[in-house]
Amino acid sequence: MSDLSHVDSAGRARMVDVGHKPNQQRVARASGKIQLARHTAQLIAENALKKGHVLTVAEIAGVQAAKKTSDWIPLCHPLALTCVKVEASLVDDGVVISSEVSCAGPTGVEMEALVAVSAALLTVYDMCKAVDKQMRIGDIVLLEKTKE
């Protein structure tokens, strides 16, 4: 078990010590999709849902969530993010969310990028649940992570 970075020699979960690692510029990109009924997509396009502008609220939710990732994911390090971009795009059968997160730190930001996408998708779900009972969230994927 000691070969696993988040498990100690006794098999207990632990946060990895990254104190010895140098700060590096780190970037991660992720995406995901929520499938919607065409009628729901039309309501979003017309800004006709009672809860407000779905795409804007979803983008803001994604940014907020990325900043709180260490509160969501128990073994994630709190990081000083330098940039969080979340884009919600309406397509014929749903909404596609993409995120890009960066920081200058000792560990990567892939979880922050994935959490941003997940929270944005859940926000779309919440805002549309009154008019669409068949929504499906999926295809959440880390597209890229880099460090320099």
N, C-alpha and C positions, 0 to 999 in steps of 0.2 A: 504493500500500500504506500510506502514511503516515496515511490516514484511519481505519485500524483501530487501536483503542486498545491492543491487545496485540501489535502488530507495529511494529518500528522502521522507519526510512526505507530500510533495506537488506533488509527482509523477514524479519528475525530476530524470534523470539518474545521478549517482554519483559514484566516485571511493570509494570503501570501505577503511576506515582507518584501516590499519593493524599494526600501530605503537606500539600498546600495546601487540601484540602477540610475543611470544618468537621465536627465530630462531630455526628451527628444520630441520633435514635432510629430504628432500623430494625427492621422485622419482616418475616419471610417465612414463608409457609405452603406446604406441599407434601403430596402424597399419592401412594399407589401401592397395588398389589394383587398378591397371589400367589394364583393359582388352584390349588386342591387337590382331590383326590378327596374325596368326602363322607366316606368312611371315615377319612381323615386328619383332616378337620375334627372328626369325632367323637372321635378320640383326643386331639386338642388340648383339646376341651371337657371331657373326662374326666381331663385331666392324666395321660395314660397313656403318654406317650412317654418312653423311657429317658433322654433328655438333659435332662429337666426341664420346667419350666413355660415353654412356647414363647412365649407372649405377653409375659411379664415379661422374659425374656432378650432378646427382640427389641427391646423398648422400651429396655432398658439399652444394648444394642449401638448403637441409633440415637443415643442421647445421647452415648456415647463417640465415635462416628464424627463427629458434628457438630463436636465439639471438636477433631478432628484433620483437618478438611477441607483445610487448607493443606498437610498431608502427603500427601494423596491427589491433589489437583488442583494441578499444578505452578505455575500463575500466580495462584492465590488468595492473598490476604493473610491472615496469621494475625490473628485478631480476638479480642478479649476479649468473649466471649459473656456476656450477662447472664441469659439464660434459654434453655433447650432443653426443649421438651415433645414427647414422642413417645408416641402412643397406637396400640396394636394392638387391632383389633376382629375377632373371629371372625364370619364370615358363612357362609351355607350352603355356598358353594363356595370358600371361601378365607379369607384374612386381609387386611384393609385396614389400611394404616399411614398415619397422618397425623402431621405434624410442624409445630411452630411454633418459630421461632428468633428471638431478638432480641439487639440490642446497641446501644450508643451509640458509634457510630464513623463513620469517613469513607467507608465503602463498604458495600454491601448484604450481606445474609446469605442470599441465595437459594441459593447453592451449598451452604451448611451445611444448609439445610432439605432440599434434594434428596439430599445425602449421607446425612443421618439416615434418610430413607425407604429409600434404597437398601440401606444396611447392615442395617437392621431386616428388610427383605424377604430379603436374603441369609442372615440368621440363621435365619429361619423355614425357608428352603430347607435349610440345613445340618442343622437339628434334625429335619427330616422326611424327608430323602433316603432313609433306610433303609426307609421304608414307602410312599413315593410316588415313582414314577419319571416321572410325567407332569406335575409342577408347572410352572407358567408364571408368570414375573414380568412385569408390565407396567403400563401406565397410570400410569407415574411422571410427575407433572406438577407444575409450580409453580402454585399456586392464586392466590397474591397476594404482592405485596411492596409495602411502604410505607416512607416516611420522613417524619419530622416535624422 
